[in-house]
């Protein structure tokens, strides 16, 4: 009788855990539908969605081993509801990419170049340009751009391949092989980040290309400041460090939310089809992702393949924070990244049909 009671107690505990994990998963799936201002806990759940999905799969294995078929329905239903989210991180490999590359279209690239490492020889900037040539890129959106490499202007190097250039704030630029007819800078309040757009005329068709760079998470800056204090023999406790990281991350999340709303409002005014590129500094299904996506199409979900990791600074988990979206009236052909190591980001490419 004692063993039976223990068995029932363990089963009940696992059922409670299952219900809690499933509820948290559903809340996380909808966490990006509300602004993080006033809803920080709900917004933060989006960032642990991969862990919640894994937890549901482990619980499913438990119910199957125990042959509790009825309870196994709960994680199965939960997992099925997560499939659209999983599609933002992984797509079944598509083997027709080579054929799609042959179709008529233009190729867009977005790349946070991290100021070209502030190196003085110009090698990184020139090597990145060579990569864009090899990928047949027509429009290149750069974040954290640096004009000078030593005593040479990078724009002078790039103009042979990209004859047209639009500059936003000094660290934002759009290079194009097609004429740029208009462009505008969008400044964000209380932050050095910004966005811009440029109208590009391609074979009789006009597109408005948005290039955005959202507020950073602040984690790297906090860790750097802590290291500097420790180097000066200041005592930085783990609790203080975690508190600072959390505070800066929440502040960055609030800033990004306002910036996303500002860009989304600007996109609604566009008279031309939109292609949105940039470093969002946020994950899929977050408020920033959902707000900027709106009724547009996530290029990776449309024609990407495999896992999509765009941030090199996180080696232990796939983090996707760089994106290319487009209007529903535009057809995507290919979507991928290349493994350049000149920045803490990878460049992302998308070819759209004309």
Secondary structure, DSSP 4 states (H G I P E B T S, - for coil): -HHHHHHHHHHHHHHHHHHHHHHHHHHHHTGGGS-STT-HHHHHHGGGHHHHHHHHHHHHHHHHHTT-HHHHHHHHHHHHHHHHHHTTTEE---TTHHHHHTSSEEEEEEEE-GGGGG-SS-HHHHHHHHHHHHTT-SEEEEES--SEETTEEHHHHHTTT--EEEE-STTEEEEESS-EEEEEEEEPTTSS-EEEEEEEEETTEEEEEEEEEPPP-SHHHHHHHHHHHHHTT----HHHHHHHHHHHHHHHHHHHHHHHHHHHHHHTT-SSEEEEEEE-SS-TTSHHHHHHHTTSEEHHHHH--EE---BTT-SSS----EEEEE-TTS-EEEEEEE---SSSB-EEEEEEE-
